[in-house]
Amino acid sequence: MYDTRVTELTDEKARGNGAAGRRASMTIDELARHTGMTVRNIRAHQSRGLVPPPEVRGRTGYYGDEHRGRIELIKELQADGFNLEAIRRLLEGAGGSSSEVLNFSRALRAPFEDEEPEILDAGEMEKRWGGADPELLERAEKLGMMRPLGDGRYEILSPRLQRAGIELAALGIPAEKSLEIGEKVRRQARGVARVFVEVFVENVWKPFNRAGRPEEEWPKVREALERLRPLASEALLAIFQQVMSEAVEEAAGREIQQELKEPSLGKKRSPRRGRRRRR
């Protein structure tokens, strides 16, 4: 998780009280020790415009919490796959406000699911599923249902999804069929997810980007992204429930019609009329 203290530190400049209570007091060597970064890399970040210049007193440059917070942010974003040029553009777009970029990147990568993963060993997996077929486990891993942790342990990423599979098994549906169902539902769900992502990109992000990503608009964009999560889930569930009811009614209607058309298997045939009498 992101350290909330980073947000507090990097937001000082925006609040305008950095100089009042936290005067820059670290040399570049001390800053390097505090952040775990080399002096050379700190200077490289400065030359790229990623880290603001130090406060010069006499002939020595001093660094404060703003610099430390900025470096921590860069490290966080790099760990999440951002390259330095992308980080520079993000910071420029945020008007130099590290805290806004940090908050937005946190919201961007926050998981949509609200489940706590469950750890099972091989014995528990076999007990729940009646076996641990390596091929089935590999398919489940590709579907994002679980992942091996080594030493015969598995992390169940969605316990709710696992419970659904166990319930299907109790109804007599084999694990292979349950995974096939999961694969089909996942494909459909990806299409639904793209719809909501496109809505956000076209109606929120692109207008914000065309406007030059004004600093005062970052909180609104982040709030829109955060609100999209429950809205997407609730809309999908509501629509699915309606469609499921319609599908059940249609399937039941077809089966009833078919039964009415077909003769009952155990019904005796009536004798033919006009049958000749034996002499």
Buried (B, 14 or more C-beta within 10 A) or exposed (E): EBEEEBBEBBBBBBEEEBEEEEEBEBBBEEBBEBBEBEEEBBEBBBEEEBBBEBBEEEEEBBBBBBBBBBBBBBBBBEEEEBEBEEBBEBBBBBBBBBBBBBBBBBBEEEEEEEEEEBEBEBEBBEEBBEEBBEEBBEBBBEBEBBEEEEEEEBEBBBEEBBEBBBEBBEEEBEBEEBBEBBEEBEEEEEEBEEEBEEBBEEEBBEEBEEEEBEBEBBEEBBEBBBEBBEEBBEEBEEEBEEEEEEEEEEEEEEEEEEEEEEEEEEEEEEEEEEEEEEE
